[in-house]
Amino acid sequence: MKQRAILCPRCRRLVGSEEATCSWCGTSRSAPWWQFMNWSRGALDGEWLIKAIITVNVLFFAISLVMSARSGGVSGFLSPGQSNLLLLGATGTYPIDHFGRYWTLISASYLHGGILHLVFNLMALKQIAPQVTGEFGTSRMFTIYTVGGVIGYVVSYLAGVPFTIGASAAICALIGSLLYYGKSRGGAYGSSVYREVSGWVISLFIFGLMFPGINNWGHGGGILGGIVFGALVGYNERRRENSFDRVLALLCALVTLGVLGWAVMGAYLYS
């Protein structure tokens, strides 16, 4: 009996009646049901992690506003004062060279200079992170986010940017990992991912030229970090996530929580 066209259980695109595998993502049309269940469970884990990252960003923005309100430093559009952002872990040549605060290369990804800055970054994160989770897995997504963000801020520091904050360097690392995935994966699906993500990169470049104060060095460094680290850790179609990936992600989480806790404690004691 002739088989019918179906929706791919992984990418939800149409698999033709004559195709044995999805031409977009390579998944077999006869993949066992438990394979789909495992993938779905990973997606749910990724969704929880993305919500956790968003929650920490919102929490730190609230802390920065409270600290600024106490010192009279809140300006228009709910923007915390720079002195309070410095205390909470802003990075750049000034905090690193003058105070030796190298740990700010991590904490800066969870600070924002205003409500619009926060909202735009979290909207981008919510759009991009699930796709990275789907192709790389939950653990590798978080590792790319963390390490790629650090690489972005290292490039920014080497370029001489004095003071900078925001999740955009880490988000750009996720974009970079998808650039690598699309180019490496190839085929109709890989090419589609590469074209879509290239559009984001072009938009970021244009946005950076149009508006002052955008840390283009951080964006570019984040994209580069995502490409390099995405190639190093690999994606699901090359190898599945293993214990090493989970341990590495856990290490990133513990270091991040330690740094953020240190930042809050230091800011509280100083103020």
Beta strands, then each sheet from edge to edge (+ up, - down):
strand 1: 6-7
strand 2: 14-15
sheet 1: 1+ 2-
end
